Amino acid sequence: MKKQLSNRDEQILLLLKKFDFMTRDQLSRYFNLGKKRNKNRVLHNLSSIYHPFGMVTKRFITSTI
C-alpha cells in the first residue's frame, strides 16, 4: 500500500525536480520546516520516494543531518 503524500511533500518533490538539488537548509527556509528533528523526519519520509529516481542519495541525507 502506497503512502499518501501531503501537499507539502508533493511541493518539495516538485521543487527538487525543478532545481535538481537543494540543501536541507534551503528546503527548510522555503517550506518553514522548523527545527532540525522535523527537517530530518520530512526528508527521511521522502527518501524512499525520490531515492529510486536518483534525485538524492542516502549519503546526501546523512551528510546534511
Secondary structure as GFF3:
##gff-version 3
##sequence-region A 1 65
A	DSSP	alpha_helix	7	19	.	.	.	ID=ss1
A	DSSP	alpha_helix	24	31	.	.	.	ID=ss2
A	DSSP	alpha_helix	36	50	.	.	.	ID=ss3
A	DSSP	alpha_helix	58	63	.	.	.	ID=ss4
###
